[in-house]
């Protein structure tokens, strides 16, 4: 049984939770926040018009990020083990890394511009992925 907490996965949990809270803040902040955080003009306009889908999509992203946080905490040994822990942590790590690496090329391939949002969000996601990967490698045999 693990007696120490895996710091990288605990940090990964904190990072995912912060990202989830930020998404809740975007909902509260309204159209200006959707624009600032790169959701796109279509989402910002829809939020300004009171449409439901920007809120539902953003709540869904926040929920997923909170679940990812819980899995990282379980992998770190902070909370009880969750189902499919190893597979979930591999998937979470992969999503963060692929999002970090592939988003900018995908934007360019679709004819979009490399904006500060594209750069920063890609770097942030890649960093989250690296933190998760370090923790995952450290805990691999125990998972």
C-alpha positions as CSV (number, residue, x, y, z in Angstrom):
1,X,0.0,0.0,0.0
2,X,1.3,3.5,-0.9
3,X,2.2,5.6,2.1
4,X,3.3,8.7,0.3
5,X,1.4,11.0,-2.1
6,X,2.6,11.2,-5.7
7,X,3.3,14.9,-6.1
8,X,3.1,15.2,-9.9
9,X,-0.4,13.5,-10.0
10,X,-1.5,15.6,-7.1
11,X,-0.4,18.7,-9.0
12,X,-2.1,17.4,-12.1
13,X,-5.3,17.0,-10.1
14,X,-5.0,20.6,-8.9
15,X,-4.4,21.8,-12.5
16,X,-7.5,20.0,-13.8
17,X,-9.6,21.4,-11.0
18,X,-8.4,24.9,-11.7
19,X,-9.2,24.5,-15.4
20,X,-12.7,23.2,-14.4
21,X,-13.3,26.2,-12.1
22,X,-12.1,28.5,-14.9
23,X,-14.7,27.0,-17.2
24,X,-17.4,27.7,-14.5
25,X,-16.0,31.3,-14.4
26,X,-16.4,31.6,-18.1
27,X,-20.1,30.8,-17.8
28,X,-20.5,33.4,-15.1
29,X,-18.4,35.9,-17.0
30,X,-20.6,35.7,-20.1
31,X,-19.9,36.5,-23.7
32,X,-16.8,38.6,-23.0
33,X,-15.2,35.7,-21.2
34,X,-16.1,33.2,-23.9
35,X,-14.4,35.5,-26.4
36,X,-11.3,36.1,-24.2
37,X,-10.8,32.4,-23.5
38,X,-11.0,31.5,-27.2
39,X,-14.4,29.9,-27.4
40,X,-15.1,31.7,-30.6
41,X,-17.5,34.4,-31.7
42,X,-20.3,31.9,-32.4
43,X,-20.3,30.8,-28.8
44,X,-20.0,34.3,-27.5
45,X,-23.0,35.5,-29.6
46,X,-25.0,32.5,-28.5
47,X,-24.3,33.2,-24.9
48,X,-25.2,36.8,-25.4
49,X,-28.5,35.7,-26.9
50,X,-29.2,33.4,-23.9
51,X,-28.9,30.2,-25.9
52,X,-28.4,27.1,-23.8
53,X,-25.6,25.3,-25.7
54,X,-22.6,27.4,-24.6
55,X,-23.5,26.8,-21.0
56,X,-24.2,23.1,-21.5
57,X,-21.0,22.5,-23.4
58,X,-18.9,24.5,-21.0
59,X,-20.5,22.7,-18.0
60,X,-19.7,19.4,-19.7
61,X,-16.1,20.4,-20.1
62,X,-15.9,21.5,-16.4
63,X,-17.5,18.2,-15.3
64,X,-14.9,16.2,-17.3
65,X,-12.1,18.2,-15.9
66,X,-13.4,17.6,-12.3
67,X,-13.6,13.9,-13.0
68,X,-10.0,14.0,-14.4
69,X,-9.0,15.8,-11.2
70,X,-10.5,13.0,-9.1
71,X,-8.7,10.3,-11.1
72,X,-5.4,12.1,-10.7
73,X,-6.0,12.3,-6.9
74,X,-6.8,8.6,-6.9
75,X,-3.6,7.9,-8.9
76,X,-1.7,10.1,-6.5
77,X,-2.9,8.1,-3.5
78,X,-4.9,11.0,-2.0
79,X,-8.3,9.4,-2.4
80,X,-9.6,5.9,-2.8
81,X,-8.9,4.0,-6.0
82,X,-11.4,4.6,-8.8
83,X,-12.5,2.2,-11.4
84,X,-10.2,1.7,-14.4
85,X,-7.7,4.0,-12.8
86,X,-4.7,3.0,-14.9
87,X,-6.6,3.2,-18.2
88,X,-8.2,6.5,-17.2
89,X,-4.9,8.1,-16.3
90,X,-3.4,6.9,-19.6
91,X,-6.3,8.4,-21.5
92,X,-6.2,11.7,-19.6
93,X,-2.5,12.0,-20.1
94,X,-2.9,11.2,-23.8
95,X,-5.7,13.8,-24.3
96,X,-3.7,16.5,-22.6
97,X,-0.5,15.7,-24.7
98,X,-2.3,15.3,-28.0
99,X,-4.3,18.5,-27.4
100,X,-1.0,20.3,-26.6
101,X,0.8,19.0,-29.7
102,X,-1.9,18.7,-32.3
103,X,-4.2,21.7,-31.8
104,X,-2.1,24.4,-33.5
105,X,-1.4,22.2,-36.6
106,X,-5.1,21.4,-36.8
107,X,-6.1,25.0,-36.6
108,X,-3.7,25.8,-39.5
109,X,-4.9,22.8,-41.5
110,X,-8.4,24.1,-41.2
111,X,-7.3,27.6,-42.5
112,X,-7.3,29.2,-39.1
113,X,-4.7,31.6,-37.6
114,X,-2.3,30.9,-34.9
115,X,-3.6,33.2,-32.2
116,X,-2.3,33.8,-28.7
117,X,-5.2,31.6,-27.5
118,X,-4.0,28.7,-29.7
119,X,-0.4,29.1,-28.5
120,X,-1.1,29.5,-24.8
121,X,-3.8,26.9,-24.6
122,X,-1.6,24.4,-26.4
123,X,1.4,25.1,-24.1
124,X,-0.8,24.8,-21.0
125,X,-2.4,21.5,-22.2
126,X,1.1,20.1,-23.1
127,X,2.4,21.1,-19.6
128,X,-0.6,19.4,-18.0
129,X,0.1,16.3,-20.0
130,X,3.8,16.3,-19.0
131,X,2.9,16.6,-15.3
132,X,0.4,13.7,-15.6
133,X,3.0,11.7,-17.6
134,X,5.7,12.1,-15.0
135,X,3.2,11.0,-12.2
136,X,1.9,8.1,-14.3
137,X,5.4,6.8,-15.0
138,X,6.3,7.1,-11.3
139,X,3.2,5.2,-10.2
140,X,2.9,2.8,-13.1
141,X,3.6,-0.4,-11.3
142,X,1.4,0.5,-8.3
143,X,-1.6,1.2,-10.5
